[in-house]
């Protein structure tokens, strides 16, 4: 299947957040697109918050070396978060907010990416810790499943 033209996919995303004593779970089921550009695969979708009446563009770049880049928000909007996940590495990135840019770091103890092409389907599982100003903000797990 030619992924260079983009393939419509259905996305099921679960995120688990632990911050101190607080635990949160978020689940999203959204339509999206899977596109291959060069050696990378891009999963694109809109994260819809029906309660707030908003949507946020999300792009997940699956790199050939197994690393994953997650972008949430748009480059021309007032909020954009870019996170980089590299297995067992600490990576510095930035979070642009209406109040300025906040440097953040991810530490990724586990990252698994699996995909099949016939049929087009896959799963991305990431466990990571988030830090800002050398303070541990929380532990996160993300599981994104998709299929055409």
HUDA-V296361 format. One record per residue. N is the residue number from 0. RES is the residue in one small letter. OMEGA is omega as a letter, one per 30 degrees, with the letter a starting at -180 (* if undefined). Layout:
N_RES_OMEGA / N_RES_OMEGA
This chain:
0_x_a / 1_x_a / 2_x_a / 3_x_l / 4_x_a / 5_x_a / 6_x_l / 7_x_l / 8_x_l / 9_x_a / 10_x_l / 11_x_a / 12_x_l / 13_x_l / 14_x_l / 15_x_a / 16_x_l / 17_x_l / 18_x_a / 19_x_l / 20_x_a / 21_x_l / 22_x_l / 23_x_l / 24_x_l / 25_x_l / 26_x_l / 27_x_l / 28_x_a / 29_x_l / 30_x_l / 31_x_a / 32_x_l / 33_x_a / 34_x_l / 35_x_l / 36_x_a / 37_x_l / 38_x_a / 39_x_l / 40_x_l / 41_x_l / 42_x_a / 43_x_l / 44_x_l / 45_x_l / 46_x_a / 47_x_l / 48_x_a / 49_x_l / 50_x_a / 51_x_a / 52_x_a / 53_x_l / 54_x_a / 55_x_l / 56_x_l / 57_x_l / 58_x_l / 59_x_l / 60_x_l / 61_x_a / 62_x_a / 63_x_a / 64_x_l / 65_x_l / 66_x_a / 67_x_l / 68_x_l / 69_x_l / 70_x_a / 71_x_a / 72_x_a / 73_x_a / 74_x_l / 75_x_l / 76_x_a / 77_x_l / 78_x_l / 79_x_l / 80_x_l / 81_x_l / 82_x_l / 83_x_a / 84_x_l / 85_x_a / 86_x_l / 87_x_l / 88_x_l / 89_x_a / 90_x_l / 91_x_l / 92_x_a / 93_x_l / 94_x_l / 95_x_l / 96_x_l / 97_x_a / 98_x_l / 99_x_a / 100_x_l / 101_x_l / 102_x_l / 103_x_l / 104_x_l / 105_x_l / 106_x_a / 107_x_l / 108_x_a / 109_x_l / 110_x_l / 111_x_l / 112_x_l / 113_x_a / 114_x_l / 115_x_a / 116_x_l / 117_x_f / 118_x_l / 119_x_l / 120_x_l / 121_x_l / 122_x_l / 123_x_l / 124_x_a / 125_x_l / 126_x_a / 127_x_l / 128_x_a / 129_x_a / 130_x_l / 131_x_a / 132_x_a / 133_x_l / 134_x_l / 135_x_a / 136_x_a / 137_x_l / 138_x_a / 139_x_l / 140_x_a / 141_x_l / 142_x_l / 143_x_l / 144_x_l / 145_x_l / 146_x_a / 147_x_*
